[in-house]
Every structure is written in structure tokens, then in C-alpha cells.
């Protein structure tokens, strides 16, 4: 029986990793081709900054709403059905992205794509977590995320191959994303549903996918809120420092041109390594919290380094982006930890909404960052935002329960 479980886990991990690869390709593609795509639509440098952040926030709102929808459906209808439906939606969204001609069209389609992208990671991590023996699931989910996150690197090289100096060819990058998504549908056919979900699927006495259960119990709500806030530094680093590294570089008198697409690429290459290693670090520490604390500290040190790059070269910016990426390579562990804190009947809801709430938090982080610019410089606003974000992240981690080796075969009443 145990051998069967291990063999099944291998299939689930491989397909889960490939699914997340496509998910990350599509999710980060906008940040990588933001400048050339908006430039080709006729926007100047100032409008590209303003409208670029607006479109990114719209995409994140789509992720936030989609996370709730797919999470509830994952607990009510099954993990696999969510994976199939979300893939179809974000694949169609990416193909539609190749046909936009205005900023408003761009924002609407990225919102729809965001809705679809919201379902992939949570449902995949939930499925792998429920299939894998409890002693090894941290490594399994880290492999899913580590391999999957390399999709951002692939997106960068696709941009290098197809996007010209004048910005032409960016539409092809979106078409490729849509095609990869539909190809992924065929790979999903061989994966089976979670046994834990099957055990409660037909039970009318178990409340499944009730999102409001997370708010009607004080202890559950606290766990849920802390699970989200732990990852706040992640999207501050990715969505602000790395995505707008060219603007920060200009304000720090960096020598040479900084390409935000390249910054995203090198950061995600490092994130992939970090996400794989953190699974083994957690296994070594026998603790989720200690491994997350270590990576939070690494990230904080890299942020301090980032804001002390004045007058240095563009290559130094990329080097710091590598360390920033490695430090934020705790995405899989953070989602796994969230999934481990809740019962089978709302686990997919939690595992899908938590990462998307964390992604959606970029909207609030951006509002703080932008509002500070009314009183402070661009750089000062950046590091003040960082202090607030990291303070919240460290406090949330301290208030979160340890989940290493926890048995997941239970339900929430």
C-alpha cells in the first residue's frame, strides 16, 4: 500500500511541477515584457511606470478574487477539477493578451488571466500534500515549486528570442503561454484525485469549502491571517524592488542600464534554487518555522544591500537581485505550512486563497509605497515600505504554529 502511494506521489509531483512552471511563466511574463509591450502601445516612459503598476495591480486583484473562487471549488468539487478549469481560463487569457491594443484591454485581460492563474498552485500543493507521507511532503512541495518557478527564467529567454528592440514580438510570448497551458491539460489526464478528499466528498455532514469558516472562529482566523502575512516580504521584493529595479537604479545613479525583465529572470532562477533547498532545510531542522525564519533573515540582509548600491554598476544590481530571489525562495514552504494548519474540508480553500491573498497584498504595499512618495523620495519611500513589510512578516511568523510532521487526515468542525 505504501509503495503505491510513493509511486503515485512521483506522478503528482512531476505534473504539479510542470503545471506550476506554466503558471509562473504566465504570471511573470507581464513583468518581463511590461516595458516593451506598453511602449509598443504608444506609452511614454512616465506612462509606462504609472500604467504598468496599474495593470499589475489589476492582475493581482484577479488573483485575489480567483483564489477565493478556486479554493472553495477545490474543496467542494475536487482538486483536479479546479486544476483543469483554471488552466483553461488562464490559457485563453494569455491568447487574448496577444490581441490587446489599449491599456484598458490589457488590464481587463490580465485580470481574467489572474483569475485563472489563482487556481494552480494552491490546488497542486494541496494534492501533493495529501498524497505524500507526512515526513516527506515538505521536500515534495518544494520540488514542485522549485522546478515550477524556473518558468520565469523560461519566460525571459522567450522574450529574448521573440521581442525586438522596438518592442515588436511581445504578443508571441503570450501565445506561447496559452499553448503551453493547453498542452498541460493532456498531462493532467494521468493524475488521480486525493484520497483524503474522496473520503469526505460524499459526506453531507461535512461542511466543504466554506470560506466563511475561516472568519467565524477566532483561532482559525488568526492562523489564516498569520499564514498570509508571513509572505508579505515576498511580494514587496518581487513586485516593487525587482519589477521596478530600473526606476530604483535611476534614483541610485547606477552605471549602465538595468533591465527589469533580466532582474526578474535572475531573481527567479535563485528563487527556484531557494524553494528546493528550503524543503531540505526544513527536513534538517525538523521545523517549518526555523527554515522560514532563516530565509526571511537572508531576504532582509539582501534588501539592506539593495538600498546601498548607490553609484555601482548594473551588474551589481543583478547580483543583489539573485540574493533577493534566493531569500524569497520560501513560497512552497509558506503554502505547505498554510495547508498543514487546516482540515481536509477547507484545505484547498486555504492553500489557494493564502498565496493569492499574499500576491494581492501587493496592491496594499504599492499604495503605501506610492503614498509615501508624497512626502519622501522614491528611495526613502522604498525602504520605509520595506521596514513596515518585514516587521509584519516577522511578527506573523512568530505567531504561527509549527506544522512539521503534522497528520493532515482530519476535518474542521
C-alpha positions in Angstrom: 0.0 0.0 0.0 2.8 2.4 0.9 4.7 1.6 -2.3 1.6 2.5 -4.3 1.4 5.9 -2.5 5.0 6.7 -3.3 4.6 5.8 -7.0 1.5 7.9 -7.2 3.3 10.8 -5.5 6.0 10.8 -8.2 3.4 11.3 -10.9 1.7 14.0 -8.9 4.9 15.9 -8.2 6.1 15.8 -11.8 2.8 17.0 -13.2 2.4 19.5 -10.4 5.9 20.9 -11.1 5.1 21.3 -14.8 1.8 22.9 -14.0 3.4 25.4 -11.8 6.1 26.0 -14.4 3.4 27.2 -16.9 1.7 29.1 -14.1 4.8 31.1 -13.2 5.7 31.6 -16.9 2.2 33.3 -17.4 2.2 35.1 -14.1 5.7 36.7 -14.5 5.5 37.2 -18.3 3.8 40.6 -17.8 6.6 41.9 -15.6 9.2 40.7 -18.0 7.7 42.2 -21.1 5.9 45.1 -19.4 8.2 47.8 -20.8 8.3 46.7 -24.5 4.6 45.8 -24.7 3.4 49.1 -23.2 5.9 51.0 -25.3 4.5 49.4 -28.5 1.1 50.6 -27.4 2.4 54.2 -27.6 3.1 55.0 -23.9 6.0 57.2 -22.9 8.4 56.3 -20.0 6.3 58.1 -17.4 3.0 56.4 -18.5 4.7 53.0 -18.7 5.6 53.4 -15.0 2.2 54.6 -14.0 0.0 52.3 -16.2 2.4 49.4 -15.7 1.8 49.4 -12.0 -1.9 49.8 -12.5 -2.1 46.8 -14.8 0.0 44.7 -12.4 -2.4 45.7 -9.5 -5.4 44.7 -11.7 -3.8 41.3 -12.3 -3.2 40.9 -8.6 -6.8 41.7 -7.8 -7.8 39.0 -10.3 -5.5 36.6 -8.4 -7.1 37.6 -5.1 -10.7 37.0 -6.3 -9.7 33.9 -8.2 -8.0 32.5 -5.1 -11.3 32.5 -3.2 -13.4 31.1 -6.1 -11.0 28.2 -6.9 -10.2 27.4 -3.3 -13.9 26.9 -2.5 -14.4 24.9 -5.6 -11.4 22.8 -4.8 -12.9 21.7 -1.5 -16.4 21.3 -3.0 -15.7 19.7 -6.4 -12.2 18.3 -6.0 -8.6 19.4 -6.5 -8.3 18.1 -10.1 -11.4 19.8 -11.4 -10.0 23.1 -10.3 -6.7 22.4 -11.9 -8.3 21.7 -15.3 -10.7 24.7 -15.2 -8.0 27.2 -14.1 -5.6 26.0 -16.8 -8.3 26.5 -19.5 -9.1 30.0 -18.2 -5.5 31.4 -17.9 -4.6 29.8 -21.3 -7.4 31.5 -23.0 -6.5 34.7 -21.2 -2.9 34.6 -22.4 -4.0 34.0 -26.0 -6.4 37.0 -25.7 -3.4 39.0 -24.3 -1.8 38.7 -27.7 -4.6 40.7 -29.3 -4.9 43.8 -27.0 -4.4 47.3 -28.4 -5.2 49.6 -25.5 -4.2 49.9 -21.8 -7.8 49.2 -20.7 -8.0 46.0 -22.8 -4.6 44.9 -21.4 -5.8 45.4 -17.8 -9.1 43.5 -18.4 -7.3 40.6 -20.0 -4.7 40.4 -17.2 -7.5 40.4 -14.7 -9.1 37.4 -16.4 -5.7 35.7 -16.7 -5.1 36.4 -13.0 -8.4 34.7 -12.1 -7.2 31.6 -13.9 -3.7 31.6 -12.5 -5.1 31.8 -9.0 -6.1 28.1 -9.0 -2.9 26.3 -10.0 -0.5 26.5 -7.0 -3.0 26.0 -4.1 -4.8 23.0 -5.7 -1.4 21.5 -6.7 0.2 21.9 -3.3 -3.0 20.6 -1.6 -3.0 17.5 -3.9 0.7 16.7 -3.3 0.5 17.4 0.4 -2.4 14.9 0.8 -0.7 12.2 -1.3 2.7 12.4 0.2 3.8 10.8 3.6 3.9 13.5 6.2 7.6 13.1 6.9 8.5 13.9 3.2 5.8 16.3 2.0 7.9 19.4 2.6 10.5 18.2 0.2 7.9 17.1 -2.4 6.1 20.5 -2.3 9.5 22.3 -2.5 10.4 20.3 -5.6 7.0 21.3 -7.2 7.7 25.0 -6.5 11.4 24.9 -7.2 11.0 23.3 -10.6 7.9 25.3 -11.4 9.5 28.7 -10.6 12.0 28.2 -13.4 9.1 29.1 -15.6 10.1 32.8 -15.0 13.6 32.0 -16.4 12.0 30.4 -19.5 9.7 33.5 -19.9 12.8 35.7 -20.0 14.5 33.7 -22.7 11.3 33.6 -24.7 11.3 37.4 -24.6 14.9 37.5 -25.7 14.1 35.2 -28.6 10.9 36.9 -29.9 10.8 40.6 -28.7 12.7 43.0 -30.9 14.4 46.2 -29.9 11.3 48.2 -31.0 9.1 46.1 -28.7 7.6 44.0 -31.6 7.0 40.3 -31.0 5.8 40.5 -27.4 2.4 39.2 -28.5 4.1 35.9 -29.5 5.2 35.4 -25.9 1.6 35.4 -24.7 0.6 33.0 -27.5 3.3 30.6 -26.3 2.0 30.8 -22.8 -1.5 29.9 -24.0 -0.2 27.0 -26.0 1.8 25.6 -23.1 -1.3 25.7 -20.9 -3.4 23.7 -23.3 -0.5 21.2 -23.7 -0.6 20.8 -19.9 -4.2 19.7 -20.0 -3.1 16.5 -21.7 -0.5 15.8 -19.0 -3.1 16.2 -16.2 -5.1 13.2 -17.5 -2.9 10.7 -15.8 -3.2 12.2 -12.3 -5.8 10.9 -9.8 -7.8 12.7 -7.1 -6.7 13.0 -3.5 -7.8 10.0 -1.3 -8.5 12.4 1.6 -10.8 14.4 -0.5 -12.6 11.3 -1.7 -13.2 10.2 1.8 -15.3 13.3 2.6 -16.6 14.1 -0.9 -19.9 12.2 -0.5 -20.5 13.1 3.2 -23.4 15.5 3.7 -22.4 16.1 7.3 -19.1 17.7 6.5 -19.0 21.4 5.5 -16.7 21.6 2.5 -15.2 24.7 1.0 -16.9 27.1 3.4 -14.7 30.2 3.1 -16.6 31.9 5.9 -15.5 29.2 8.4 -12.1 31.0 8.4 -13.7 34.1 9.9 -16.3 32.6 12.4 -13.7 31.1 14.7 -11.1 33.3 16.4 -8.3 30.7 16.4 -8.9 29.8 12.7 -9.0 33.4 11.7 -5.7 34.2 13.5 -4.0 31.2 11.8 -5.3 32.2 8.4 -4.3 35.9 8.8 -0.8 35.0 10.0 -0.4 32.5 7.1 -1.0 35.3 4.7 1.2 38.0 6.4 4.2 35.7 6.5 4.7 36.1 2.8 4.3 39.9 2.7 8.1 40.5 2.2 8.0 38.1 -0.8 5.8 40.4 -3.0 7.4 43.6 -1.7 10.7 42.3 -3.0 9.3 40.9 -6.3 6.6 43.4 -7.1 8.4 46.6 -6.0 12.2 46.2 -5.7 12.7 43.7 -8.6 9.9 44.6 -11.0 10.9 48.3 -10.8 14.6 47.8 -10.4 15.2 50.1 -13.4 13.5 53.0 -11.6 15.4 52.3 -8.4 18.6 52.1 -10.4 18.0 55.5 -12.0 17.5 57.0 -8.5 20.7 55.4 -7.2 22.8 56.7 -10.1 23.6 53.1 -11.2 26.1 53.0 -14.0 24.6 51.2 -17.0 21.0 50.3 -17.9 19.1 47.9 -15.7 16.6 45.7 -17.5 13.7 44.8 -15.1 13.0 41.7 -17.2 16.5 40.4 -16.7 16.2 41.3 -13.0 13.1 39.1 -12.7 14.8 36.3 -14.6 17.9 36.2 -12.4 15.8 36.5 -9.2 13.5 33.7 -10.2 16.4 31.5 -11.1 17.6 32.0 -7.5 14.1 31.6 -6.1 13.9 28.2 -7.8 17.1 27.1 -6.0 15.9 28.5 -2.7 12.5 26.8 -3.0 14.1 23.4 -3.5 16.7 23.9 -0.7 14.2 25.1 1.9 12.4 21.7 1.8 15.7 20.0 2.8 16.5 22.8 5.3 13.0 22.2 6.9 13.7 18.5 7.0 17.1 19.1 8.6 15.7 21.5 11.2 12.5 19.4 11.5 10.8 22.7 11.6 8.9 24.8 9.1 9.2 28.0 11.2 13.0 27.8 11.6 13.5 27.4 7.9 11.2 30.3 7.1 13.0 32.5 9.7 16.3 31.7 8.1 15.1 32.7 4.6 13.4 35.9 6.0 16.7 37.0 7.5 18.6 36.3 4.3 16.0 38.4 2.4 16.2 41.3 4.9 20.0 41.4 4.6 19.7 41.5 0.8 17.2 44.4 1.0 19.6 46.4 3.1 22.3 45.6 0.5 20.0 46.7 -2.4 19.5 50.2 -0.9 23.2 50.7 -0.5 24.1 50.3 -4.2 24.4 54.0 -5.0 26.8 54.6 -7.9 27.6 51.0 -8.5 27.2 49.0 -11.8 24.1 47.4 -13.3 25.7 44.0 -12.8 25.8 44.6 -9.1 22.1 45.2 -9.1 21.6 41.8 -10.8 23.8 40.2 -8.2 21.7 41.6 -5.4 18.5 40.5 -7.2 20.0 37.0 -7.1 20.3 37.2 -3.3 16.8 38.8 -3.0 15.4 35.9 -5.1 17.2 33.2 -3.1 15.9 34.7 0.2 12.3 34.8 -1.0 12.5 31.2 -2.1 10.1 30.1 0.6 6.9 30.2 -1.5 6.3 26.4 -1.4 7.1 26.1 2.3 4.8 29.0 3.1 1.9 27.5 1.2 2.6 24.0 2.6 2.6 25.4 6.1 -0.7 27.1 5.5 -2.2 23.9 4.1 -1.0 21.9 7.1 -2.8 24.1 9.6 -6.3 23.3 8.3 -8.6 20.3 7.9 -9.3 18.5 4.6 -12.7 20.1 4.2 -11.2 23.6 3.8 -7.6 22.8 3.0 -7.8 23.7 -0.7 -9.7 26.9 0.2 -6.8 27.9 2.5 -4.0 26.7 0.2 -5.4 28.5 -2.8 -6.5 31.7 -1.1 -3.5 32.2 1.1 -0.9 32.6 -1.7 -3.3 34.7 -3.7 -4.1 36.9 -0.8 -0.3 37.3 -0.3 0.0 38.2 -4.0 -3.0 40.6 -3.8 -1.3 42.3 -0.8 1.0 43.9 -3.4 -1.9 46.3 -4.0 -1.7 47.5 -0.4 2.1 47.5 -0.4 2.0 49.6 -3.6 -0.5 52.0 -2.1 1.8 52.5 0.9 4.8 52.9 -1.4 3.1 55.4 -3.6 1.6 57.4 -0.7 4.9 57.8 0.9 6.3 59.4 -2.2 4.1 62.4 -1.5 6.4 63.2 1.5 9.7 61.3 0.8 12.0 60.5 -2.2 11.5 57.4 -4.3 14.3 55.6 -2.5 13.2 56.6 1.0 9.7 55.5 0.3 11.0 52.2 -0.8 13.0 51.4 2.3 10.3 52.7 4.7 7.8 50.4 3.0 10.3 47.6 3.4 10.7 48.2 7.2 6.9 48.0 7.6 6.5 44.9 5.5 9.3 43.0 7.2 8.1 43.9 10.7 4.7 42.5 9.9 6.3 39.4 8.3 8.5 38.6 11.3 5.6 39.1 13.8 3.3 36.9 11.8 5.9 34.1 11.6 6.5 34.3 15.4 2.7 33.9 16.0 2.3 30.9 13.7 2.2 27.3 14.9 4.8 24.7 14.0 3.4 22.1 11.5 6.3 19.8 10.7 5.2 16.2 10.6 1.5 17.0 11.3 -1.1 14.4 10.3 -3.5 16.0 7.7 -6.3 13.4 7.7 -8.8 15.5 9.8 -11.6 17.9 9.2 -12.6 21.3 10.6 -15.9 21.4 12.6 
